[in-house]
Amino acid sequence: MKEIQLREAKATLSAVVEAAQNGEPTTITKRGRPAAVVVSHAEWTKLKTRAPSFADLLLAVPPLDPKDLPARRPARVVRKGRFK
């Protein structure tokens, strides 16, 4: 994976996009630290659809039978007059 500074990415954006379309992602650094990665739209779509959303995961849980849940303890009853 190619790594370039933000200043260079600005100056050569067309080349960076073309490299991404050809399957070569580019890491853009800002002050020496990785800040962004340019990938092709096809690669982005694959990455994005690979991980399901949290809502999809919740909806995929099979229905629970009440017998599968642990038994609940009865609620504690506080009687009047015991605490002052």
Order of alpha helices (4+ residues) and beta strands (2+ residues): beta-alpha-alpha-beta-beta-alpha-alpha
